[in-house]
Amino acid sequence: MVEIVNADYIAFAEVAGVSRRKLIMKHLMKPSFIPSLTVYGLQVASLLGNAFIIENIFRINGFSQYALNVILNKDPYGIVAVTVIFGIMFSVINTLVDIGVAMLDPRIRLRGGE
């Protein structure tokens, strides 16, 4: 947000008479939230990866514990299933982040016919 405050379009909006509340909410908060949303998506992916460590340390029976047992027992079908499920979870999370970013920044939306 600190970088955006000095942007030309913010100065123009102030001169044009945009209210302070609208200036902050629409012109400052919206563009500032895009990098935060991207980092949150990466953090969720990191949490899924760290679940292996947490479940192993605290002996919690969960999906990551199952995945670890499948890998140690060299069960190829289980390994494929775990890999596909984790891949789907990562894909869904990344798709939701991309949709959120597209909603916040109309410049990166796909246009039909181009």
DOPA-963791 format. One line per 3 residues: number of its first residue (from 1); their letters; for each residue y, z, x of N, C-alpha, C, O. Coordinates in Angstrom, 2 decimals, always signed. Atoms other than C-alpha are relative to their C-alpha. Layout:
// residues N
NUM	a	Y Z X Y Z X Y Z X Y Z X ~ ...
// end
This chain:
// residues 114
1	mve	-1.18 +0.00 +0.83 +0.00 +0.00 +0.00 +1.25 +0.00 +0.88 +2.28 -0.55 +0.49 ~ -1.14 -0.07 -0.90 +2.30 +0.68 +2.94 +0.40 -1.40 +0.46 +1.59 -1.69 +0.61 ~ -0.30 +1.36 -0.43 +2.02 -2.95 +4.06 +0.64 -0.83 -1.11 +1.49 -1.68 -0.85
4	ivn	-0.46 +0.80 +1.12 +2.72 -4.33 +0.61 +1.42 +0.38 -0.43 +2.14 -0.45 -0.99 ~ -1.33 -0.45 +0.43 +5.88 -2.26 +0.01 +1.10 -0.88 +0.57 +2.11 -1.11 -0.09 ~ -1.03 +0.80 -0.64 +7.83 -4.43 +2.44 -0.14 -1.50 -0.26 +0.56 -2.30 +0.37
7	ady	+0.20 +1.42 +0.29 +6.62 -7.73 +0.98 +1.21 -0.57 -0.76 +1.93 +0.16 -1.44 ~ -1.15 +0.66 +0.64 +9.17 -10.24 -0.28 -0.06 +0.05 -1.52 +0.96 +0.21 -2.18 ~ +0.10 +0.02 +1.46 +7.80 -10.36 -3.82 +0.32 +1.37 -0.61 +0.73 +1.43 -1.77
10	iaf	-0.37 -1.33 +0.50 +8.31 -6.58 -4.18 +1.53 +0.11 -0.05 +2.09 +0.61 -1.03 ~ -1.47 -0.02 -0.01 +11.97 -6.92 -3.18 +0.55 -0.87 -1.12 +1.53 -0.51 -1.78 ~ -0.44 +0.88 +1.08 +12.34 -9.82 -5.60 -0.19 +0.66 -1.37 +0.68 +0.55 -2.24
13	aev	+0.26 -0.68 +1.28 +10.78 -7.79 -8.43 +1.02 +1.11 -0.23 +1.45 +1.32 -1.36 ~ -1.01 -1.04 +0.15 +13.18 -4.92 -7.76 +1.35 -0.58 -0.40 +2.04 -0.04 -1.26 ~ -1.27 +0.66 +0.31 +16.17 -7.27 -7.83 -0.03 -0.57 -1.42 +0.99 -0.57 -2.11
16	agv	+0.12 +0.59 +1.33 +14.85 -8.92 -11.01 +0.06 +1.04 -1.10 +0.18 +0.68 -2.28 ~ -0.14 -1.04 +1.00 +14.97 -5.56 -12.76 -1.31 +0.51 -0.58 -1.32 +1.08 -1.68 ~ +1.28 -0.51 +0.47 +11.28 -4.74 -13.10 +0.04 +1.52 +0.09 +0.51 +2.08 +1.09
19	srr	-0.02 -1.46 -0.01 +10.85 -1.09 -14.03 -0.83 +0.56 +1.15 -1.77 -0.08 +1.62 ~ +0.67 -0.63 -1.15 +9.71 +1.28 -11.29 -1.49 +0.21 -0.30 -2.33 -0.01 +0.58 ~ +1.39 -0.24 +0.37 +6.50 +2.15 -13.17 -0.82 -1.30 +0.04 -1.92 -1.33 +0.59
22	kli	+0.71 +1.28 +0.00 +5.53 -1.50 -13.70 -0.11 -0.55 +1.42 -1.12 -1.15 +1.77 ~ +0.03 +0.45 -1.39 +6.41 -2.29 -10.10 -1.12 +0.69 +0.77 -1.85 +0.05 +1.53 ~ +1.05 -0.75 -0.71 +4.11 +0.43 -8.82 -1.38 -0.38 -0.53 -2.28 -0.66 +0.26
25	mkh	+1.33 +0.21 +0.57 +1.23 -0.16 -11.23 -0.49 -1.44 +0.15 -1.66 -1.66 +0.48 ~ +0.44 +1.39 +0.00 +1.16 -3.95 -11.30 +0.13 -0.67 +1.36 -0.78 -1.37 +1.80 ~ -0.27 +0.73 -1.22 +2.67 -5.13 -8.05 -0.45 +0.73 +1.27 -0.66 +0.10 +2.30
28	lmk	+0.42 -0.74 -1.19 +1.65 -2.35 -5.66 -1.45 +0.48 -0.08 -2.21 +0.30 +0.87 ~ +1.34 -0.59 +0.10 -1.52 -0.68 -6.95 -1.10 -1.05 -0.07 -2.15 -0.90 +0.56 ~ +1.03 +1.01 +0.19 -3.42 -3.79 -7.97 -0.42 -0.67 +1.32 -1.61 -0.70 +1.61
31	psf	+0.42 +0.60 -1.27 -3.34 -5.58 -4.59 -0.54 +1.02 +1.00 -1.35 +0.67 +1.86 ~ +0.46 -1.02 -0.94 -3.90 -2.31 -2.75 -1.42 +0.46 -0.31 -2.10 +0.96 +0.58 ~ +1.32 -0.48 +0.39 -7.09 -1.54 -4.66 -1.11 -0.94 +0.44 -2.27 -0.53 +0.48
34	ips	+1.02 +0.97 -0.38 -8.90 -4.71 -3.51 -0.77 +0.41 +1.25 -2.00 +0.39 +1.21 ~ +0.77 -0.44 -1.16 -9.79 -3.49 +0.01 -0.80 +1.27 -0.27 -1.90 +1.45 +0.25 ~ +0.71 -1.24 +0.33 -10.74 -0.09 -1.40 -1.27 -0.29 -0.77 -2.32 +0.31 -0.51
37	ltv	+1.18 +0.37 +0.79 -13.12 -1.67 -3.90 -1.08 -0.61 +0.89 -2.26 -0.34 +0.70 ~ +0.95 +0.60 -0.93 -14.74 -3.69 -1.13 -0.67 +1.07 +0.85 -1.88 +1.02 +1.07 ~ +0.57 -1.07 -0.82 -15.22 -0.59 +1.02 -0.93 +0.86 -0.85 -1.98 +1.30 -0.35
40	ygl	+0.89 -0.77 +0.87 -16.69 +1.30 -1.96 -1.34 -0.72 -0.20 -2.40 -0.08 -0.21 ~ +1.24 +0.77 +0.12 -19.23 -1.49 -2.42 -0.86 +0.12 +1.25 -2.08 +0.26 +1.16 ~ +0.74 -0.18 -1.25 -20.20 -1.24 +1.26 -0.57 +1.40 +0.11 -1.67 +1.59 +0.64
43	qva	+0.48 -1.38 -0.05 -20.51 +2.53 +0.93 -1.22 +0.21 -0.89 -2.14 +0.94 -0.53 ~ +1.17 -0.10 +0.87 -22.92 +2.20 -1.99 -1.22 -0.61 +0.68 -2.32 -0.07 +0.60 ~ +1.10 +0.63 -0.74 -25.04 -0.17 +0.08 -0.47 +0.92 +1.13 -1.67 +1.01 +1.40
46	sll	+0.35 -0.95 -1.06 -24.94 +2.36 +2.92 -0.78 +1.18 -0.57 -1.73 +1.66 +0.06 ~ +0.72 -1.11 +0.63 -26.05 +5.12 +0.55 -1.45 -0.37 -0.32 -2.36 +0.45 -0.17 ~ +1.37 +0.45 +0.27 -29.07 +3.06 -0.48 -0.83 -0.01 +1.28 -2.01 +0.35 +1.27
49	gna	+0.71 +0.01 -1.27 -29.99 +2.62 +3.16 -0.26 +1.40 +0.54 -1.30 +1.65 +1.15 ~ +0.16 -1.37 -0.48 -29.47 +6.30 +3.96 -0.96 +0.81 -0.86 -1.34 +1.92 -0.47 ~ +0.94 -0.72 +0.86 -31.77 +7.32 +1.11 -1.34 +0.21 +0.72 -2.02 +1.20 +0.48
52	fii	+1.23 -0.16 -0.78 -34.70 +6.77 +3.49 +0.06 +1.28 +0.82 -0.91 +2.04 +0.86 ~ -0.14 -1.17 -0.87 -33.38 +9.44 +5.84 +0.03 +1.28 -0.82 -0.67 +2.24 -0.48 ~ -0.15 -1.21 +0.82 -32.42 +11.95 +3.15 -1.32 +0.39 -0.65 -1.71 +1.56 -0.63
55	eni	+1.27 -0.31 +0.66 -35.70 +11.68 +1.26 -1.05 +0.45 +1.01 -1.92 +1.26 +0.68 ~ +0.95 -0.41 -1.01 -37.64 +12.04 +4.49 +0.31 +1.41 +0.52 -0.61 +2.20 +0.72 ~ -0.38 -1.32 -0.51 -35.68 +15.09 +5.74 -0.32 +1.08 -1.02 -0.91 +2.11 -0.67
58	fri	+0.16 -1.03 +1.03 -35.78 +16.99 +2.45 -1.31 -0.12 -0.78 -1.53 +0.63 -1.74 ~ +1.30 +0.20 +0.65 -39.25 +15.75 +1.41 +0.14 -0.19 -1.51 -0.57 +0.43 -2.30 ~ -0.22 +0.34 +1.40 -37.97 +14.36 -1.88 -0.85 -1.22 -0.31 -0.81 -2.21 +0.42
61	ngf	+0.79 +1.16 +0.41 -40.36 +12.05 -3.67 +0.88 -0.94 -0.81 +1.31 -0.62 -1.92 ~ -0.85 +0.99 +0.65 -38.37 +8.97 -4.56 -0.42 -1.38 +0.42 -1.48 -1.58 +1.03 ~ +0.33 +1.39 -0.29 -38.28 +5.23 -4.18 -0.06 -0.26 +1.51 -0.91 -1.01 +1.98
64	sqy	+0.00 +0.20 -1.45 -37.44 +5.39 -0.48 -1.22 +0.64 +0.65 -1.75 +0.11 +1.62 ~ +1.22 -0.63 -0.50 -40.33 +7.78 +0.14 -1.20 -0.90 -0.27 -2.09 -1.05 +0.57 ~ +1.06 +0.96 +0.32 -42.61 +5.31 -1.63 +0.04 -1.18 +0.97 -0.99 -1.63 +1.47
67	aln	-0.14 +1.14 -0.91 -41.22 +2.49 +0.51 -0.49 +0.36 +1.39 -1.15 -0.45 +2.05 ~ +0.46 -0.43 -1.32 -41.85 +4.48 +3.67 -1.52 +0.11 +0.05 -2.14 -0.29 +1.04 ~ +1.46 -0.09 +0.06 -45.45 +5.21 +2.60 -0.64 -1.39 -0.02 -1.68 -1.60 +0.62
70	vil	+0.53 +1.36 +0.07 -46.02 +1.54 +1.80 +0.06 -0.66 +1.39 -0.88 -1.34 +1.80 ~ -0.15 +0.58 -1.33 -44.71 +0.51 +5.21 -1.01 +0.61 +0.98 -1.64 -0.10 +1.76 ~ +0.94 -0.67 -0.91 -46.81 +3.11 +7.05 -1.45 -0.38 -0.29 -2.27 -0.44 +0.62
73	nkd	+1.36 +0.40 +0.37 -49.94 +2.09 +5.11 -0.23 -1.50 +0.13 -1.34 -1.98 -0.11 ~ +0.07 +1.45 -0.20 -49.21 -1.61 +5.81 -0.51 -0.76 -1.22 -1.37 -1.64 -1.13 ~ +0.34 +0.67 +1.25 -49.51 -2.66 +2.18 +0.96 -1.18 -0.21 +2.13 -0.96 -0.54
76	pyg	-0.94 +1.14 +0.05 -48.08 -6.20 +2.11 +0.64 -0.21 -1.37 +1.81 -0.57 -1.45 ~ -0.56 +0.20 +1.33 -47.62 -6.38 -1.67 +1.06 +1.06 -0.30 +2.08 +0.77 -0.93 ~ -0.99 -1.06 +0.19 -45.82 -3.05 -1.73 +1.26 -0.25 +0.80 +2.37 -0.01 +0.33
79	iva	-1.16 +0.31 -0.85 -43.57 -4.11 +1.15 +0.85 -1.09 -0.64 +2.08 -1.01 -0.65 ~ -0.73 +1.09 +0.67 -42.66 -7.31 -0.69 +0.73 +0.54 -1.24 +1.88 +0.18 -1.48 ~ -0.62 -0.55 +1.21 -41.98 -5.38 -3.91 +1.22 +0.85 +0.34 +2.26 +0.73 -0.31
82	vtv	-1.12 -0.85 -0.41 -39.76 -2.83 -2.16 +1.15 -0.85 +0.51 +2.31 -0.58 +0.19 ~ -1.04 +0.87 -0.54 -37.88 -5.57 -0.32 +0.71 -0.75 -1.11 +1.94 -0.88 -1.08 ~ -0.61 +0.72 +1.12 -37.30 -7.53 -3.53 +0.88 +0.93 -0.82 +1.98 +0.55 -1.22
85	ifg	-0.78 -0.95 +0.81 -36.10 -4.44 -5.42 +1.29 +0.38 +0.72 +2.35 +0.40 +0.11 ~ -1.22 -0.32 -0.75 -33.69 -3.43 -2.65 +0.93 -1.21 +0.08 +2.15 -1.05 +0.00 ~ -0.82 +1.21 -0.01 -32.49 -7.04 -2.41 +0.72 -0.21 -1.31 +1.89 -0.59 -1.33
88	imf	-0.63 +0.13 +1.32 -31.82 -7.13 -6.15 +1.11 +1.03 -0.16 +2.18 +0.72 -0.69 ~ -1.03 -1.04 +0.11 -29.94 -3.83 -5.97 +1.24 -0.38 +0.81 +2.36 -0.24 +0.31 ~ -1.14 +0.42 -0.82 -27.74 -5.10 -3.11 +0.73 -1.17 -0.65 +1.96 -1.20 -0.65
91	svi	-0.62 +1.16 +0.64 -27.12 -8.37 -4.95 +0.81 +0.40 -1.23 +1.92 -0.10 -1.43 ~ -0.72 -0.45 +1.19 -26.13 -6.62 -8.18 +1.28 +0.74 +0.40 +2.33 +0.53 -0.20 ~ -1.17 -0.74 -0.45 -23.78 -4.26 -6.34 +1.07 -0.95 +0.54 +2.24 -0.81 +0.20
94	ntl	-0.96 +0.95 -0.55 -22.15 -7.12 -4.42 +0.61 -0.88 -1.08 +1.79 -1.22 -1.01 ~ -0.53 +0.80 +1.11 -21.80 -9.17 -7.60 +1.02 +0.79 -0.80 +2.06 +0.25 -1.18 ~ -0.96 -0.83 +0.74 -20.10 -6.27 -9.40 +1.30 +0.18 +0.79 +2.39 +0.16 +0.21
97	vdi	-1.21 -0.12 -0.83 -17.71 -5.80 -6.47 +0.78 -1.30 -0.03 +2.01 -1.28 -0.16 ~ -0.68 +1.28 +0.04 -16.92 -9.52 -6.44 +0.68 -0.24 -1.35 +1.79 -0.78 -1.40 ~ -0.61 +0.13 +1.32 -16.27 -9.51 -10.19 +1.22 +0.89 -0.11 +2.25 +0.48 -0.65
100	gva	-1.15 -0.91 +0.01 -14.00 -6.49 -9.80 +1.17 -0.53 +0.80 +2.31 -0.44 +0.37 ~ -1.06 +0.57 -0.83 -12.05 -8.15 -7.00 +0.61 -1.22 -0.69 +1.83 -1.40 -0.65 ~ -0.51 +1.17 +0.72 -11.74 -11.36 -9.03 +0.88 +0.41 -1.18 +1.84 -0.28 -1.51
103	mld	-0.83 -0.47 +1.11 -10.37 -9.37 -11.96 +1.35 +0.52 +0.51 +2.37 +0.38 -0.17 ~ -1.24 -0.54 -0.55 -7.78 -7.73 -9.71 +0.89 -1.08 +0.61 +2.12 -0.98 +0.55 ~ -0.77 +1.03 -0.68 -6.71 -10.87 -7.83 -0.33 -1.37 -0.59 -1.39 -1.92 -0.29
106	pri	+0.31 +1.28 +0.65 -6.49 -14.06 -9.90 -0.04 -1.18 +0.96 -0.53 -2.24 +0.59 ~ +0.00 +1.11 -0.95 -6.02 -16.20 -6.77 -1.40 -0.36 +0.48 -1.62 -1.48 +0.94 ~ +1.34 +0.28 -0.51 -9.71 -15.92 -5.88 -1.00 -0.31 -1.09 -2.20 -0.39 -0.83
109	rlr	+0.91 +0.40 +1.09 -11.16 -16.79 -9.26 -0.40 -1.45 +0.15 +0.36 -2.27 +0.66 ~ +0.47 +1.39 -0.02 -13.23 -19.93 -9.53 +0.62 -0.75 -1.17 +0.71 -0.23 -2.29 ~ -0.57 +0.84 +1.06 -11.62 -22.71 -11.50 -1.01 -1.08 -0.35 -1.59 -1.71 +0.54
112	gge	+0.93 +1.04 +0.43 -13.77 -25.04 -13.55 +0.57 -1.38 +0.25 +1.76 -1.62 +0.05 ~ -0.41 +1.38 -0.19 -13.64 -28.71 -12.66 +0.53 -0.31 +1.39 +0.95 -1.44 +1.65 ~ -0.48 +0.27 -1.35 -12.63 -28.32 -9.03 -1.12 -0.01 +0.98 -0.90 -0.22 +2.17
// end
